[in-house]
């Protein structure tokens, strides 16, 4: 079952980025996930399947968006 990502979620990856940080902010979702490193602000685009496999867990969940606003 696919993991539900929301814009603004902060996730922890199993491997550290070369800058030393393992926390990433979700910037775009879909078949590919665009993420920004919280240590050096590098932006990467990875396939969803690769992100789901190498993710340890959520550090911070963004507030769920509702479509009720007019």
Residue pairs with C-beta under 8 A, 6 or more apart in sequence:
2 48
2 52
3 52
3 55
5 11
5 26
5 29
5 33
6 26
6 29
6 61
6 62
6 64
6 65
7 26
7 27
7 28
7 29
7 62
7 65
8 25
8 26
8 62
8 63
9 25
9 26
9 58
9 60
9 61
9 62
10 23
10 24
10 25
10 26
10 38
10 58
10 59
10 60
11 23
11 24
11 26
11 35
11 51
11 55
11 56
11 57
11 58
11 59
12 22
12 23
12 24
12 55
12 56
12 57
12 58
12 59
13 22
13 23
13 24
13 54
13 55
13 56
14 22
14 54
14 55
14 56
15 22
15 54
16 22
17 37
17 39
17 40
17 42
19 37
19 39
19 40
19 42
20 39
21 37
21 38
21 39
21 40
22 56
23 37
23 38
23 39
23 59
24 35
24 36
24 37
24 38
25 35
25 36
25 38
26 33
26 34
26 35
26 62
27 34
27 35
27 36
27 43
28 34
28 45
29 48
30 48
31 47
31 48
32 45
32 46
32 47
32 48
33 45
33 46
33 47
33 48
33 51
34 43
34 44
34 45
35 43
35 44
35 45
35 46
35 51
36 42
36 43
37 43
37 44
